[in-house]
Amino acid sequence: MGDSAKTEGKKKPSFFKGLKKEFKKVTWPDRKTVTKQTAAVVVVSVALGLLIALMDFIIQYGVDWLVTF
C-alpha cells in the first residue's frame, strides 16, 4: 500500500514531452561530419557490392566449369 498511495496523486508525464526533452539533450553532428560519414557509407557499400558481385561471378564460373567437366 505504501508506494501506490504516493503515485496516485502524481500525473504521469506525457510520452511526447519526455521524447522532446530527450531530443534536446542530443548533440547533433554538423553538416560536414554528416556529409563525410554519408560518403564513407556509400563508398564502402559500393565497394562491398562490387566485391560480392566479383566473388559471385568467380564462383558461378567455377561451378559451371565443374558441371561441364
MOURZI-V929089 format. One line per field, one symbol per residue. phi: phi as a letter, one per 20 degrees, with the letter a starting at -180 (. if undefined). burial: + if it has 9 or more other C-alpha atoms within 8 Angstrom, else -. A space follows every 10 residues. Layout:
BEGIN
phi: ???
burial: ???
END
This chain:
BEGIN
phi: .fffffeffe efffffffff ffffffeeff ffffffffff ffffffffff ffffffffff fffffffef
burial: ---------- -------+-- ---------- ---+------ ---------- ---------- ---------
END
